[in-house]
C-alpha cells in the first residue's frame, strides 16, 4: 500500500516542479517585457513568447489557469493605441508578474 501513495506523491511533486519551472521562465519573460516597456519600446516577440508559454502548459494547470486573464489584459493594453500605452502595459505586466509570484509562493 505504501508504493501507490509514494508514486502518487512523486507524480504530484514532478508536476509541481514542472509548473514551477514554467512559471519561473514566464516570470523572467515578463520582467524582460517590463524593462522594454519602461524604455517605451514594445517587443512583440516577448509578448508572443508569453502567450506561447501560457499555451504550453501554464494555462492548462488549474492552479495557474487564471493567469490567462492577466495575459489578455496585458495584450489589450498593448494593442490599444493611446499615449498611456506604456504605463498601462507596464502596470498590466506587473499584475501578471505578481500573479505568477503568488502561485510560486504557494507551490
C-alpha positions in Angstrom: 0.0 0.0 0.0 2.9 2.4 0.6 4.0 2.2 -3.0 1.0 3.7 -4.7 0.9 6.7 -2.4 4.6 7.2 -2.8 4.1 7.0 -6.6 1.3 9.5 -6.4 3.4 11.8 -4.3 6.3 11.6 -6.8 3.9 12.2 -9.7 2.4 15.2 -7.9 5.8 16.6 -7.0 7.0 16.3 -10.6 4.0 18.2 -11.8 4.7 20.9 -9.2 8.3 21.1 -10.2 7.4 21.3 -13.9 4.8 24.1 -13.2 7.3 25.9 -11.1 9.9 25.8 -13.8 7.5 27.0 -16.4 6.3 29.8 -14.1 9.9 30.9 -13.4 10.5 31.1 -17.1 7.3 33.1 -17.6 8.3 35.5 -14.8 11.7 36.1 -16.4 10.0 36.8 -19.8 7.5 39.3 -18.1 10.4 41.1 -16.4 12.2 41.4 -19.8 8.9 42.9 -21.3 8.6 45.3 -18.3 12.1 46.5 -19.0 11.3 47.2 -22.6 8.0 48.9 -21.7 9.8 51.2 -19.2 12.1 52.2 -22.0 9.0 52.9 -24.1 9.8 50.1 -26.5 7.3 47.4 -27.4 8.8 44.0 -28.0 6.1 42.0 -29.8 8.3 38.9 -29.7 8.3 38.9 -25.9 4.5 39.2 -25.8 4.3 36.3 -28.3 6.6 34.3 -26.1 4.5 34.9 -23.1 1.4 33.7 -25.0 3.3 30.6 -26.2 4.4 29.8 -22.6 0.8 30.1 -21.5 -0.3 27.8 -24.3 2.3 25.2 -23.4 1.2 24.1 -20.0 0.7 27.0 -17.7 -2.9 27.8 -18.7 -3.9 24.1 -18.6 -3.0 23.7 -14.9 -5.9 24.7 -12.6 -3.6 26.5 -10.2 -2.4 28.9 -12.9 -5.3 29.0 -15.5 -6.4 32.4 -14.2 -3.2 33.9 -15.4 -4.7 33.8 -18.9 -7.0 36.7 -17.9 -3.9 38.7 -16.9 -2.2 37.9 -20.2 -5.4 39.0 -22.0 -5.4 42.3 -20.1 -1.7 42.8 -20.9 -2.3 42.1 -24.6 -5.3 44.5 -24.7 -3.3 47.3 -23.0 -0.6 46.9 -25.7 -2.9 46.6 -28.7 -5.0 49.7 -28.0 -3.0 52.7 -29.3 -3.0 55.6 -27.0 -0.4 57.8 -25.3 -0.6 56.0 -21.9 0.1 52.7 -23.7 3.5 52.0 -22.0 2.3 53.0 -18.5 -0.8 50.8 -18.8 1.1 47.9 -20.3 3.8 48.2 -17.5 1.0 48.1 -14.9 -0.6 45.0 -16.6 2.7 43.2 -16.8 3.3 43.9 -13.1 0.0 42.4 -12.2 0.9 39.3 -14.3 4.3 39.0 -12.6 2.6 39.3 -9.2 0.1 36.6 -10.1 2.9 34.3 -11.1 4.7 35.0 -7.8 1.7 34.2 -5.8 1.4 30.8 -7.4 5.1 30.1 -7.0 4.8 31.1 -3.3 2.0 28.5 -2.8 3.7 25.6 -4.6 
